[in-house]
Amino acid sequence: MVGDRVIEFFASLLKKYSGNEHIAARYGGEEMVLILIVLTQQQVIELVDSIRSNLAD
């Protein structure tokens, strides 16, 4: 049950950060993917760090 809640929370983070520009999807049972469209390497690093920080909190 806790695992399901973690998956739901992480999915909501990906959806939040994907906005209308990127694609968030579940890829398999527990795997998720965020397809980032037209971002620089630095922008990707900043976005991923924001997601990581939000998840850690």
Z-matrix of the N, CA and C atoms (Angstrom, degrees):
N
C 1 1.452
C 2 1.530 1 110.24
N 3 1.327 2 116.33 1 -42.78
C 4 1.466 3 119.81 2 178.33
C 5 1.526 4 109.95 3 -64.04
N 6 1.322 5 116.13 4 -40.46
C 7 1.461 6 120.28 5 178.82
C 8 1.518 7 112.09 6 -59.23
N 9 1.330 8 116.60 7 -40.68
C 10 1.469 9 120.55 8 177.66
C 11 1.521 10 110.79 9 -62.58
N 12 1.315 11 116.37 10 -39.57
C 13 1.467 12 119.93 11 179.67
C 14 1.526 13 111.27 12 -66.48
N 15 1.319 14 116.58 13 -37.22
C 16 1.466 15 120.53 14 177.89
C 17 1.530 16 109.79 15 -65.08
N 18 1.325 17 116.78 16 -44.15
C 19 1.463 18 120.60 17 178.28
C 20 1.520 19 110.63 18 -61.55
N 21 1.323 20 117.40 19 -43.98
C 22 1.465 21 121.19 20 178.84
C 23 1.528 22 111.13 21 -62.72
N 24 1.322 23 117.13 22 -42.18
C 25 1.457 24 120.78 23 179.83
C 26 1.525 25 110.84 24 -64.75
N 27 1.337 26 116.49 25 -45.90
C 28 1.455 27 119.32 26 -179.53
C 29 1.524 28 111.09 27 -64.98
N 30 1.319 29 117.01 28 -38.29
C 31 1.466 30 120.74 29 176.54
C 32 1.524 31 110.65 30 -61.45
N 33 1.329 32 117.25 31 -39.54
C 34 1.465 33 120.08 32 178.72
C 35 1.528 34 111.12 33 -66.58
N 36 1.340 35 116.99 34 -35.07
C 37 1.467 36 120.06 35 175.76
C 38 1.527 37 110.56 36 -63.97
N 39 1.324 38 116.56 37 -46.47
C 40 1.457 39 119.17 38 179.49
C 41 1.518 40 111.35 39 -61.91
N 42 1.317 41 116.59 40 -40.74
C 43 1.462 42 120.32 41 178.75
C 44 1.527 43 110.22 42 -63.53
N 45 1.322 44 116.44 43 -42.25
C 46 1.463 45 121.17 44 179.66
C 47 1.528 46 110.71 45 -60.94
N 48 1.324 47 116.72 46 -46.55
C 49 1.457 48 120.85 47 -176.16
C 50 1.527 49 113.32 48 -80.71
N 51 1.315 50 118.17 49 -16.57
C 52 1.454 51 119.55 50 179.13
C 53 1.520 52 111.23 51 -77.49
N 54 1.327 53 116.44 52 -31.10
C 55 1.464 54 119.71 53 179.59
C 56 1.519 55 111.17 54 54.89
N 57 1.322 56 115.31 55 -145.20
C 58 1.468 57 120.68 56 178.99
C 59 1.516 58 111.88 57 -97.81
N 60 1.335 59 117.36 58 -2.55
C 61 1.454 60 120.80 59 -173.54
C 62 1.531 61 113.57 60 -98.26
N 63 1.309 62 117.71 61 -27.14
C 64 1.459 63 121.79 62 -173.41
C 65 1.528 64 109.40 63 -119.31
N 66 1.326 65 116.16 64 174.70
C 67 1.462 66 120.75 65 -176.65
C 68 1.527 67 109.51 66 -122.13
N 69 1.325 68 116.05 67 123.69
C 70 1.460 69 121.91 68 174.86
C 71 1.521 70 107.61 69 -110.44
N 72 1.333 71 116.34 70 135.43
C 73 1.460 72 119.53 71 -178.05
C 74 1.524 73 110.24 72 -151.30
N 75 1.311 74 114.42 73 154.76
C 76 1.462 75 120.49 74 172.01
C 77 1.513 76 107.15 75 -88.83
N 78 1.300 77 116.23 76 131.83
C 79 1.462 78 122.51 77 -174.56
C 80 1.521 79 107.63 78 -124.11
N 81 1.307 80 115.77 79 84.23
C 82 1.455 81 120.09 80 -176.40
C 83 1.516 82 109.92 81 100.16
N 84 1.315 83 116.06 82 -160.15
C 85 1.456 84 120.79 83 -176.08
C 86 1.516 85 113.97 84 -71.56
N 87 1.318 86 116.63 85 -57.69
C 88 1.456 87 120.61 86 -176.34
C 89 1.528 88 112.44 87 -118.01
N 90 1.318 89 116.82 88 1.15
C 91 1.457 90 120.96 89 -178.44
C 92 1.523 91 109.75 90 -90.28
N 93 1.325 92 114.89 91 143.47
C 94 1.457 93 120.65 92 177.09
C 95 1.511 94 108.45 93 -134.38
N 96 1.316 95 115.33 94 156.15
C 97 1.457 96 120.57 95 -177.52
C 98 1.525 97 109.07 96 -135.09
N 99 1.312 98 115.15 97 146.00
C 100 1.461 99 121.53 98 174.54
C 101 1.521 100 106.19 99 -125.55
N 102 1.320 101 116.15 100 111.69
C 103 1.457 102 121.49 101 179.35
C 104 1.521 103 107.22 102 -92.72
N 105 1.319 104 114.90 103 117.11
C 106 1.461 105 121.26 104 -175.48
C 107 1.524 106 109.59 105 -99.97
N 108 1.318 107 115.43 106 127.64
C 109 1.453 108 121.74 107 -175.92
C 110 1.534 109 109.53 108 -103.53
N 111 1.309 110 116.11 109 127.24
C 112 1.470 111 125.21 110 172.22
C 113 1.534 112 112.77 111 50.29
N 114 1.316 113 115.98 112 61.35
C 115 1.456 114 121.06 113 174.39
C 116 1.519 115 108.96 114 -124.00
N 117 1.307 116 115.37 115 148.70
C 118 1.454 117 119.58 116 174.08
C 119 1.526 118 108.53 117 -76.92
N 120 1.315 119 115.53 118 165.95
C 121 1.457 120 119.87 119 178.44
C 122 1.528 121 110.28 120 -59.48
N 123 1.316 122 117.67 121 -40.84
C 124 1.462 123 121.31 122 179.94
C 125 1.527 124 111.18 123 -64.98
N 126 1.318 125 117.83 124 -39.68
C 127 1.467 126 121.06 125 178.18
C 128 1.524 127 110.92 126 -64.69
N 129 1.321 128 116.77 127 -38.67
C 130 1.465 129 120.97 128 177.66
C 131 1.527 130 109.88 129 -63.81
N 132 1.316 131 116.69 130 -45.62
C 133 1.462 132 120.87 131 179.08
C 134 1.524 133 110.70 132 -59.05
N 135 1.317 134 117.39 133 -44.64
C 136 1.471 135 121.31 134 179.92
C 137 1.525 136 111.18 135 -65.14
N 138 1.317 137 117.48 136 -41.83
C 139 1.464 138 121.30 137 179.96
C 140 1.524 139 110.87 138 -64.76
N 141 1.323 140 116.20 139 -47.22
C 142 1.468 141 120.32 140 -179.31
C 143 1.525 142 110.48 141 -64.35
N 144 1.315 143 117.30 142 -37.93
C 145 1.460 144 120.17 143 178.14
C 146 1.528 145 110.98 144 -65.73
N 147 1.323 146 117.40 145 -36.98
C 148 1.468 147 120.61 146 176.73
C 149 1.529 148 110.58 147 -64.93
N 150 1.319 149 117.24 148 -42.79
C 151 1.465 150 120.67 149 177.38
C 152 1.526 151 110.59 150 -62.48
N 153 1.334 152 115.81 151 -46.61
C 154 1.471 153 120.54 152 179.33
C 155 1.510 154 111.77 153 -59.43
N 156 1.331 155 116.51 154 -43.55
C 157 1.464 156 121.23 155 179.90
C 158 1.526 157 111.67 156 -64.55
N 159 1.331 158 116.04 157 -42.63
C 160 1.463 159 120.42 158 177.72
C 161 1.515 160 111.36 159 -62.72
N 162 1.323 161 117.03 160 -41.16
C 163 1.464 162 120.98 161 179.10
C 164 1.521 163 110.38 162 -65.59
N 165 1.327 164 117.43 163 -40.29
C 166 1.464 165 121.28 164 -179.33
C 167 1.529 166 111.81 165 -65.65
N 168 1.334 167 115.71 166 -34.46
C 169 1.476 168 119.28 167 179.54
C 170 1.505 169 110.72 168 -68.72
